[in-house]
Amino acid sequence: MPFLTRNSLPLSVSPDRLYAEFFQEEAGYNSWKMAFLDRTIERSPYRSDVSSYGDRLKQCPSLYYAGCKNYSPLKERPKINERRLDFLHPDIKNACICIGGSAGGAFKAQWLGRNALEKVEFWSATKFLQVINALTQITGELEGAQIGDSETVYPLVGAINDLVNYAETCGSSNAIAAAFKCFQTYADLETWVKELSGQEGLDFQGLYGEEPFTAQPKITRNGEVLLSAADEVKSRATQPGENSIPAYVLTRILSMVGWHHHLSSSARIPGLGDSQLALLVPCLGRDCARYVDVAIAKLGIQIQNPVILSKMGFGRSSYRDRTELTYSCFVQFEYRGQLKSLTMTLRAGKDLGDGDREAVELDARMATEVTQIIQRLVLHQL
């Protein structure tokens, strides 16, 4: 059956056909570069919108789902409906979607999942967590801040951009992500994630395949030290654990960034204020993965005032002998006079014995499933 009603949207096509069309665009790509994962912000029709994201997030989205609960306070995990995402393809192993908004009162949320609380590897999609943690330890202005040591110093905004979009103007994403973990002990950072989300079952004590670009980073501004590394050396040889986090946790914390202005004080990330958001939001808007872009284009819908914040992850697990692709995304836009918003985290996996084939199939699959989610959002079918 078509997954769009006849008169709802310009596009009416089965998921299988949608996947086939996306897969055609993978011609010439492989596991090193994929059509949508590596599309980059430079090819996005919303590139010029990024500078407006901060102001747009102050607009509260509408929510038209009966029975939704208030957005949960810190340390409290909401109830997640695990029966509403059956439309997702079996290659999507883990998923968590939160639709949020208000009808004039308290901010409410509806949580949907597929194995949303399973502790799994999300690869580089987890990197935004330690960035938020570091920024929330700093009080005061962050414009013009730098990160580094006595020998190597980068603009803070440039380093975070590289972490998200892999441009490597300052350094590699993995080395920068590892450096941001230096501002807390492994145990304290993991506890912080648990306290924000209310989820005890997680591990966040690993790096990302590279050493930190500096073992003792500092964040400074105009010669003043704003934040120093914790008294714990981070290295691949001594990392005590791994990064295994439920899809719910990534959705929860990213949603707390996107909906910050509308949440009660008991539900906000402590220390996250205007200065931190002004730095963080545009960086998360420049992810190299552009699944929402191609979803909106494929659906043929006309939107206004978009906000897309995301972080992708990708890798091939030798232990599980399969390629995995992950995507955590906050999206908000106006459609037919209504402001709609959701946060999603998806983890896809495929084992074909061929890494290149697995990669391009997963890339097309992720584009397909994100398209279905956006379509269901605008039709109130989630």
MODAMO-V923835 format. One record per pair of residues at least 12 apart in sequence whose ideal C-beta (glycine too) atoms are under 7 Angstrom apart, sorted by the first residue. I is the first residue (numbers start at 0). J is the second residue. If there is no record, write none. Layout:
# MODAMO-V923835
I:J
I:J
This chain:
# MODAMO-V923835
1:13
2:14
2:371
2:374
3:374
7:378
8:298
8:299
8:300
8:374
9:299
10:297
10:298
10:299
14:367
14:371
17:297
17:367
17:370
18:363
18:364
18:367
21:363
21:366
21:367
22:363
25:359
25:362
25:363
28:359
29:355
29:358
29:359
30:322
30:354
30:355
30:358
33:358
33:359
33:362
34:362
35:288
35:289
35:290
35:293
35:362
35:365
35:366
36:288
36:311
36:313
36:324
36:362
37:287
38:287
38:289
39:164
39:287
40:164
40:285
42:289
43:289
43:292
44:292
45:292
45:305
45:307
48:305
49:281
49:284
49:285
50:281
52:280
52:281
52:284
52:306
53:276
53:277
53:280
55:304
55:306
56:257
56:260
56:280
56:306
57:260
58:338
59:100
59:101
59:261
60:99
60:100
60:331
60:338
60:339
60:340
61:100
61:102
61:337
61:338
62:98
62:99
62:100
62:101
62:102
62:107
63:379
64:98
64:109
67:107
67:108
67:109
68:107
68:108
69:105
69:106
69:107
70:99
70:106
70:107
70:108
70:262
70:266
71:197
71:266
72:265
72:266
73:194
73:195
73:265
73:266
74:194
74:197
75:197
76:196
76:197
76:198
77:108
77:110
78:110
79:95
79:110
79:111
79:112
79:115
79:247
80:110
80:111
80:112
81:112
81:113
81:115
83:111
83:381
84:111
84:112
84:113
86:371
87:113
87:368
88:364
88:368
90:347
90:348
90:349
90:361
90:364
91:113
91:345
91:347
91:368
92:114
92:346
92:347
92:348
93:113
93:114
93:115
93:117
93:119
93:246
93:346
94:112
94:113
94:115
94:246
94:344
94:345
95:112
95:115
95:246
95:247
95:250
95:344
96:111
96:250
96:341
96:343
96:372
96:381
97:109
97:110
97:250
97:254
97:341
97:342
98:341
98:376
98:381
99:254
99:258
99:340
99:341
100:340
101:261
106:258
106:261
106:262
111:381
112:246
112:247
115:245
115:246
115:247
116:198
116:200
116:245
116:247
117:245
118:200
118:201
118:202
118:243
118:244
118:245
119:243
119:346
120:242
120:243
120:316
121:244
121:249
121:312
121:325
121:346
122:312
122:313
122:314
122:323
122:325
123:172
123:207
123:310
123:311
123:312
123:313
124:249
124:310
124:311
124:312
124:325
124:326
124:327
125:242
125:244
125:249
126:162
126:176
126:310
127:283
127:310
128:192
128:252
129:176
129:179
129:180
129:188
130:159
130:162
130:179
130:279
131:252
131:256
131:268
131:279
132:183
132:188
132:191
133:179
133:182
133:218
133:226
134:275
134:278
134:279
135:268
135:269
135:270
135:271
135:275
136:182
136:226
136:270
137:218
137:225
137:226
139:274
140:220
140:274
141:155
141:274
141:275
141:278
143:220
144:218
144:219
144:220
144:225
145:219
146:158
146:216
146:218
147:213
147:216
148:213
148:215
148:216
148:217
151:212
151:213
153:169
153:170
155:218
155:278
156:278
156:282
157:169
158:175
159:282
160:282
160:285
161:175
162:175
162:176
163:282
163:283
163:285
163:286
163:310
164:285
164:286
164:287
165:287
170:212
171:209
173:207
173:208
173:209
174:209
174:210
174:211
174:212
175:212
176:207
177:206
177:207
177:209
177:210
177:211
177:233
178:211
178:212
178:213
178:216
180:206
180:233
181:211
181:216
181:228
181:229
181:233
182:226
182:228
182:229
183:229
184:229
184:231
185:204
185:231
185:239
188:203
189:203
189:204
192:248
195:252
195:255
195:268
196:248
196:251
196:252
198:245
198:247
198:248
200:245
201:243
201:244
201:245
201:248
202:240
202:241
202:242
202:243
203:242
203:244
204:238
204:239
204:240
204:241
205:238
205:240
205:241
205:242
206:233
206:235
206:238
210:234
210:235
211:233
214:232
215:228
216:228
246:344
246:346
249:327
249:344
250:327
250:342
250:343
250:344
253:308
253:327
253:329
253:342
254:329
254:342
255:267
255:268
256:279
256:308
256:329
257:308
257:329
257:331
257:342
259:271
259:276
280:308
283:308
283:309
283:310
284:307
284:308
286:309
286:310
286:311
287:311
288:309
288:311
288:326
290:326
290:365
290:366
290:369
291:307
291:328
291:330
291:369
291:373
293:366
294:366
294:369
294:370
294:373
295:373
297:370
298:370
298:373
298:374
300:334
300:377
302:332
302:333
302:334
303:332
303:333
304:332
304:333
305:332
306:330
306:331
307:328
307:330
308:328
308:329
309:326
309:327
309:328
310:327
311:325
311:326
312:325
315:354
320:350
321:348
321:349
321:350
321:357
322:349
322:354
322:357
322:358
322:361
323:346
323:347
323:348
324:347
324:361
324:362
324:365
325:345
325:346
326:345
326:365
327:344
328:343
329:342
334:377
339:376
339:377
341:376
343:372
345:365
345:368
347:361
347:364
347:365
349:361
